[in-house]
Amino acid sequence: MLDPFMIAGVIMFLNACLHTFVGGKQIAQPVVENRTLPIAVRETMLYCWHVATWSLYASAIGFAYASWSGDSVWAVASGLVALGFAAIGVIRPLVRDVTYRVLPQGWLFVPVLMATLWGLLAG
């Protein structure tokens, strides 16, 4: 039987890997190399990138634990993280007047939310 929380966890893990390996190369590395930014701005941006990295992997682990233990509280907590990432990622391009081609990341969390809701409703 398909476990919705495990599906959510796998998708979240894949998002975390995408963030780490693609985002690391395309986003974090250019920030590291940028010497025109004030040091406080550069280092804060890198700190935020690492916080996002941790949040993604921790949420994937939370979904996996919810799947394994049957404790949906872990899925709710991880799902709230996914909800935040999705909401910010889907709304921010509209507010900043950029296309989803520039900032598509928010849409990666919609399937995580769908699997989370599936698991909670099937409960």
C-alpha positions in Angstrom: 0.0 0.0 0.0 1.2 3.5 -0.8 1.9 5.5 2.3 1.2 9.2 1.7 3.6 10.4 4.4 6.4 8.4 2.8 5.6 9.8 -0.6 5.7 13.3 0.9 9.0 12.5 2.6 10.5 11.2 -0.7 9.4 14.3 -2.6 10.7 16.5 0.2 14.0 14.6 0.2 14.3 15.1 -3.6 13.6 18.8 -3.1 16.3 18.9 -0.5 18.8 17.3 -2.9 17.8 19.7 -5.7 18.3 22.6 -3.3 21.7 21.2 -2.1 23.2 20.3 -5.4 21.6 22.6 -8.0 20.9 25.5 -5.6 24.4 25.2 -4.1 26.0 25.6 -7.5 23.6 28.2 -9.0 22.7 30.2 -5.9 25.0 29.7 -2.9 28.3 29.5 -4.8 27.8 32.8 -6.6 26.9 34.4 -3.3 30.1 33.1 -1.7 32.1 34.5 -4.6 30.4 37.9 -4.7 32.8 40.4 -3.1 30.6 43.4 -4.0 28.0 42.5 -1.4 28.6 43.8 2.2 29.9 41.0 4.3 26.9 41.0 6.6 24.5 40.7 3.6 26.6 37.9 2.0 27.0 35.9 5.2 23.3 36.3 6.2 22.3 35.1 2.8 24.5 32.0 3.2 23.2 31.4 6.7 19.6 31.5 5.3 20.6 29.1 2.6 21.9 26.6 5.2 18.8 27.1 7.4 16.7 26.2 4.3 18.9 23.2 3.6 18.5 21.9 7.2 14.7 22.5 7.1 14.2 20.5 4.0 16.2 17.5 5.2 14.6 17.6 8.7 11.1 17.8 7.1 11.9 14.8 4.9 13.0 12.9 8.1 9.8 14.0 9.8 7.6 12.6 7.1 9.6 9.3 7.1 9.2 9.1 10.9 5.4 9.8 10.6 5.2 7.0 8.0 7.2 4.5 10.1 5.6 5.4 13.5 2.1 6.2 12.4 2.3 9.5 14.5 0.7 12.1 12.3 2.0 14.9 14.4 5.3 14.6 12.6 3.6 14.8 9.3 1.7 17.9 10.4 4.9 19.6 11.5 6.7 18.7 8.3 3.6 19.7 6.3 3.6 23.1 7.9 7.2 23.6 6.7 6.1 22.6 3.2 3.1 24.9 3.4 5.4 27.8 4.3 7.8 27.1 1.5 5.0 26.6 -1.0 3.1 29.8 0.1 6.2 31.9 0.0 7.4 30.4 -3.3 4.1 30.7 -5.1 3.2 34.2 -3.8 6.6 35.9 -3.8 7.0 36.0 -7.6 3.7 37.7 -7.9 4.6 40.3 -5.3 8.1 40.8 -6.8 6.8 40.9 -10.4 9.0 38.1 -11.6 8.0 35.0 -13.5 7.8 31.5 -12.2 10.6 30.7 -14.7 12.8 32.8 -12.5 11.4 31.5 -9.1 9.7 28.1 -9.7 10.7 26.6 -6.4 7.4 27.1 -4.6 5.6 24.7 -6.9 8.0 21.9 -5.8 6.2 21.8 -2.5 2.6 21.5 -3.8 2.9 17.7 -4.3 4.3 17.4 -0.8 1.2 19.3 0.5 -1.1 17.1 -1.5 0.5 13.9 -0.2 0.3 15.3 3.4 -3.4 16.1 3.1 -4.0 12.7 1.6 -2.3 11.1 4.5 -4.1 13.2 7.1 -7.5 12.7 5.6 -7.0 9.0 5.1 -5.9 9.0 8.7 
